[in-house]
Amino acid sequence: MKNTKDTGLSRRQLLTTGAAAMGALTITIPGSQAFAAGYPDRPVTIVVMYGAGGGTDTIMRKLASEMAAAKGWKVTVNNKPGAVGAVATKYVYAQKPDGYTVLGGANYNKFVRVMGHVDLVPWEEWSFFQAASANASWSVPIDSPFQTFDDVVAAAKANPGKISISTSGTGGLWHELAMIVGSFAGINLKYIPYKGGKNATLAGLQGEVDIAGGGVHEHVDLIRAGKMRCLQQTGTKDIVLENGAVMPSVGGLISEIKSFLPIGATYNFIMKRDTPVEIQQQVEEAFVAAANSPGFKEMIDKKFFQIDIRTGAEADKAAAKLETITVDTFNKFSDQIGAEVKSAADLGLPAPADFEGWWPPKGYTPVG
């Protein structure tokens, strides 16, 4: 498995860029053809770790429909939000490793172990398939007194801890990225958790908080409609919409953060690692077909996601690297998390700066 970003290629040597070709491909594995050919003989369920309407749910439902179209499978989607993905994680882990229950997640599920919700080493217990990524965004209602990011910075410095921003949950990605941006800006905000990005966006729109934290994809339609104004987003360049509205890159506002951009979410299928390899290969084939489909690409472009397909050893490495960043960030901002978090030593992880020398860890074995 390898990075297939913008190429439409998977690790399988026979996979091609066309979704139609992907749908027609048969992987041949000596001695296991009959076993693989029988899958799936009933619906495959994607259990989404966040609520309906947010970025993760949007991506998973589109992938499900495109997988069904490409392969003729029946794919259902259920939402089990809670504890930054831990509710869904525990549910999926309790199921048989037969490929019929897949975790629909974000960010390689990097929060649940750091926050002590589960004790499952990502690259030992799970197989990851990444489809896309997205950038974070701060937006406000169009009648907000905050016209610019600098307005927020000034107000937050004058009133430390008083300016409120919504998040998709304490310890979730939008919370983490808001803390990182706030740190670079030298401000302290009041973080208000909601169940999912959609609810966090609506809280900002309705004035429950001063700023809506979330993703570009969760804010862009409201900005297009003239109901909200973007103060910053964590891509490398400004986004100029069809109506002339600008979603400014935070790199143009804080020069010190430029080298860290883009930063944001990733969207993943996550399977139990002891699922038979033949089934994992079939799921990967269908997954890559869906991520390369015209319908998925159209949705990606409209919402300003980015297609970024990663599988296998590269996805395992990404899972480990993101976890090192999160454990480092959460320990620096432990007072903002509201709960005890694990240390890097607790999890057997290196500091982010030492990651490349540490990976792969002793005993690591790629799937397949």
Order of alpha helices (4+ residues) and beta strands (2+ residues): alpha-alpha-beta-alpha-beta-alpha-beta-alpha-alpha-beta-alpha-beta-alpha-beta-alpha-beta-alpha-beta-beta-beta-beta-alpha-alpha-beta-alpha-alpha-alpha-alpha
